[in-house]
Amino acid sequence: LFVGHAALVAVVLGACLWLVVARFDLIHGQEHSADLRRWADALRVVVEERFDTAHAAELDALLKAMGASDPEGVRVTLLSAAGVVLAASQSAPSRMESHADRPEIRQALEQGWGESVRWSHTVSRDLKYVAVRVGEADHPLGCVRVSMGVQAIAAQDASTHRLVWTIGLIGLVGALALALGLAVLWSGRIFRLTATA
């Protein structure tokens, strides 16, 4: 009786927790994308009137000042429509290769915004990118791109995962204790019936 109840409770509870964690990861990932897009949209408004090579040094100084306050946080890059890096918050634009082939840049130029998760050769780690187009679709000036380390996002998720699995473990222990109590109760009655017979 106990083994059967324990197996049933463990399977059902494990499946429920897995679904909760998977749903949380999906929603949290969408929230991160929305946050990065809001960052990019806000910066686009700030830099749109000066978005050209003539103001590249000024834009780069602005991004460097922003990046200095949070060196491990959100990275910002301004790119021309041809993929040339005009300014970057944590890298030297002159040392960065063309970004014209990046999926988030191509998507942003075509659809207004784009996102991707991939390996960054500049910082040698996985990043989540969100880019928004600057200018009109028929005559884009370029893109504002913001990114955040996947590892930093995963670290934020890990604390919630631990909480969910801890709650699940407590629930499992409680359910197993109840199953054991019921098994003892029911088997005691059976033993008494057997002894009487």
C-alpha positions as a Python dict, from the first residue, in 0.01 Angstrom:
ca = {
    (1, 'L'): (0, 0, 0),
    (2, 'F'): (274, 247, 93),
    (3, 'V'): (492, 182, -213),
    (4, 'G'): (198, 224, -448),
    (5, 'H'): (84, 551, -291),
    (6, 'A'): (442, 683, -272),
    (7, 'A'): (508, 611, -639),
    (8, 'L'): (180, 771, -748),
    (9, 'V'): (236, 1086, -538),
    (10, 'A'): (598, 1122, -656),
    (11, 'V'): (506, 1091, -1025),
    (12, 'V'): (209, 1330, -1010),
    (13, 'L'): (387, 1588, -795),
    (14, 'G'): (704, 1572, -1007),
    (15, 'A'): (506, 1622, -1329),
    (16, 'C'): (319, 1920, -1179),
    (17, 'L'): (640, 2085, -1059),
    (18, 'W'): (809, 2030, -1396),
    (19, 'L'): (515, 2199, -1571),
    (20, 'V'): (527, 2492, -1325),
    (21, 'V'): (903, 2542, -1377),
    (22, 'A'): (872, 2515, -1757),
    (23, 'R'): (588, 2769, -1761),
    (24, 'F'): (784, 3003, -1533),
    (25, 'D'): (1090, 2985, -1761),
    (26, 'L'): (875, 3066, -2065),
    (27, 'I'): (706, 3365, -1900),
    (28, 'H'): (1030, 3491, -1746),
    (29, 'G'): (1206, 3466, -2083),
    (30, 'Q'): (929, 3671, -2245),
    (31, 'E'): (956, 3930, -1967),
    (32, 'H'): (1332, 3960, -2021),
    (33, 'S'): (1277, 4012, -2393),
    (34, 'A'): (1016, 4279, -2318),
    (35, 'D'): (1250, 4453, -2071),
    (36, 'L'): (1537, 4457, -2320),
    (37, 'R'): (1306, 4586, -2590),
    (38, 'R'): (1191, 4871, -2363),
    (39, 'W'): (1558, 4956, -2304),
    (40, 'A'): (1621, 4964, -2678),
    (41, 'D'): (1308, 5169, -2752),
    (42, 'A'): (1400, 5427, -2486),
    (43, 'L'): (1755, 5459, -2623),
    (44, 'R'): (1625, 5488, -2979),
    (45, 'V'): (1428, 5799, -2881),
    (46, 'V'): (1740, 5949, -2720),
    (47, 'V'): (1984, 5885, -3006),
    (48, 'E'): (1766, 5895, -3320),
    (49, 'E'): (1838, 6259, -3410),
    (50, 'R'): (2216, 6201, -3384),
    (51, 'F'): (2223, 5852, -3535),
    (52, 'D'): (2499, 5892, -3795),
    (53, 'T'): (2875, 5854, -3833),
    (54, 'A'): (2930, 6224, -3766),
    (55, 'H'): (2807, 6178, -3409),
    (56, 'A'): (2961, 5832, -3357),
    (57, 'A'): (3220, 5953, -3104),
    (58, 'E'): (2955, 6141, -2905),
    (59, 'L'): (2723, 5838, -2905),
    (60, 'D'): (3006, 5607, -2804),
    (61, 'A'): (3095, 5832, -2508),
    (62, 'L'): (2730, 5831, -2402),
    (63, 'L'): (2712, 5450, -2410),
    (64, 'K'): (3046, 5414, -2229),
    (65, 'A'): (2915, 5637, -1949),
    (66, 'M'): (2604, 5420, -1925),
    (67, 'G'): (2804, 5097, -1926),
    (68, 'A'): (3050, 5215, -1661),
    (69, 'S'): (2781, 5205, -1391),
    (70, 'D'): (2695, 4839, -1464),
    (71, 'P'): (2984, 4660, -1636),
    (72, 'E'): (2829, 4313, -1604),
    (73, 'G'): (2471, 4416, -1686),
    (74, 'V'): (2299, 4523, -2006),
    (75, 'R'): (2528, 4583, -2306),
    (76, 'V'): (2425, 4840, -2568),
    (77, 'T'): (2541, 4863, -2929),
    (78, 'L'): (2444, 5113, -3201),
    (79, 'L'): (2480, 4989, -3557),
    (80, 'S'): (2433, 5146, -3899),
    (81, 'A'): (2198, 4988, -4151),
    (82, 'A'): (2504, 4830, -4314),
    (83, 'G'): (2599, 4658, -3987),
    (84, 'V'): (2889, 4889, -3896),
    (85, 'V'): (2922, 4943, -3521),
    (86, 'L'): (2890, 5315, -3444),
    (87, 'A'): (2903, 5292, -3063),
    (88, 'A'): (2922, 5027, -2793),
    (89, 'S'): (2886, 5049, -2417),
    (90, 'Q'): (3163, 4803, -2328),
    (91, 'S'): (3377, 4753, -2637),
    (92, 'A'): (3574, 4961, -2886),
    (93, 'P'): (3363, 5001, -3204),
    (94, 'S'): (3671, 5013, -3427),
    (95, 'R'): (3768, 4661, -3315),
    (96, 'M'): (3425, 4511, -3377),
    (97, 'E'): (3347, 4338, -3706),
    (98, 'S'): (3041, 4403, -3921),
    (99, 'H'): (2715, 4285, -3762),
    (100, 'A'): (2512, 4285, -4083),
    (101, 'D'): (2471, 3906, -4072),
    (102, 'R'): (2348, 3889, -3712),
    (103, 'P'): (1997, 3739, -3698),
    (104, 'E'): (1854, 3998, -3459),
    (105, 'I'): (1985, 4282, -3680),
    (106, 'R'): (1841, 4136, -4001),
    (107, 'Q'): (1509, 4075, -3828),
    (108, 'A'): (1497, 4426, -3680),
    (109, 'L'): (1569, 4593, -4016),
    (110, 'E'): (1295, 4389, -4182),
    (111, 'Q'): (1028, 4376, -3910),
    (112, 'G'): (1106, 4662, -3671),
    (113, 'W'): (1260, 4451, -3396),
    (114, 'G'): (1430, 4116, -3352),
    (115, 'E'): (1583, 3891, -3089),
    (116, 'S'): (1819, 3595, -3065),
    (117, 'V'): (2020, 3398, -2812),
    (118, 'R'): (2368, 3305, -2931),
    (119, 'W'): (2741, 3301, -2860),
    (120, 'S'): (2915, 3640, -2858),
    (121, 'H'): (3267, 3639, -3004),
    (122, 'T'): (3329, 3983, -2851),
    (123, 'V'): (3281, 3877, -2488),
    (124, 'S'): (3309, 3496, -2534),
    (125, 'R'): (2979, 3398, -2370),
    (126, 'D'): (2615, 3340, -2457),
    (127, 'L'): (2401, 3654, -2472),
    (128, 'K'): (2036, 3730, -2530),
    (129, 'Y'): (2003, 4007, -2790),
    (130, 'V'): (1712, 4237, -2870),
    (131, 'A'): (1743, 4495, -3150),
    (132, 'V'): (1504, 4768, -3268),
    (133, 'R'): (1519, 4957, -3596),
    (134, 'V'): (1602, 5328, -3605),
    (135, 'G'): (1425, 5510, -3885),
    (136, 'E'): (1153, 5405, -4126),
    (137, 'A'): (1128, 5060, -4283),
    (138, 'D'): (1195, 5194, -4636),
    (139, 'H'): (1495, 5400, -4520),
    (140, 'P'): (1641, 5257, -4196),
    (141, 'L'): (1926, 5441, -4027),
    (142, 'G'): (2037, 5135, -3832),
    (143, 'C'): (1958, 4955, -3508),
    (144, 'V'): (1982, 4995, -3133),
    (145, 'R'): (2074, 4659, -2984),
    (146, 'V'): (2077, 4564, -2617),
    (147, 'S'): (2193, 4235, -2472),
    (148, 'M'): (2229, 4053, -2143),
    (149, 'G'): (2426, 3747, -2042),
    (150, 'V'): (2229, 3422, -2047),
    (151, 'Q'): (2418, 3318, -1736),
    (152, 'A'): (2289, 3623, -1547),
    (153, 'I'): (1933, 3543, -1655),
    (154, 'A'): (1977, 3178, -1552),
    (155, 'A'): (2107, 3287, -1210),
    (156, 'Q'): (1788, 3487, -1155),
    (157, 'D'): (1580, 3185, -1255),
    (158, 'A'): (1778, 2945, -1035),
    (159, 'S'): (1657, 3097, -707),
    (160, 'T'): (1295, 3053, -815),
    (161, 'H'): (1367, 2696, -930),
    (162, 'R'): (1514, 2615, -589),
    (163, 'L'): (1208, 2759, -415),
    (164, 'V'): (967, 2558, -633),
    (165, 'W'): (1157, 2231, -585),
    (166, 'T'): (1192, 2293, -209),
    (167, 'I'): (816, 2341, -180),
    (168, 'G'): (769, 2026, -386),
    (169, 'L'): (1004, 1829, -160),
    (170, 'I'): (817, 1945, 151),
    (171, 'G'): (488, 1847, -13),
    (172, 'L'): (630, 1507, -110),
    (173, 'V'): (753, 1435, 244),
    (174, 'G'): (411, 1533, 384),
    (175, 'A'): (229, 1317, 129),
    (176, 'L'): (456, 1018, 198),
    (177, 'A'): (401, 1056, 573),
    (178, 'L'): (25, 1056, 512),
    (179, 'A'): (54, 751, 282),
    (180, 'L'): (258, 566, 543),
    (181, 'G'): (3, 651, 815),
    (182, 'L'): (-285, 529, 599),
    (183, 'A'): (-96, 210, 509),
    (184, 'V'): (-33, 136, 877),
    (185, 'L'): (-396, 212, 963),
    (186, 'W'): (-542, -6, 689),
    (187, 'S'): (-295, -292, 732),
    (188, 'G'): (-369, -297, 1110),
    (189, 'R'): (-734, -364, 1037),
    (190, 'I'): (-644, -638, 793),
    (191, 'F'): (-415, -800, 1052),
    (192, 'R'): (-696, -791, 1309),
    (193, 'L'): (-941, -949, 1063),
    (194, 'T'): (-686, -1217, 981),
    (195, 'A'): (-620, -1291, 1350),
    (196, 'T'): (-991, -1314, 1420),
    (197, 'A'): (-1047, -1549, 1126),
}
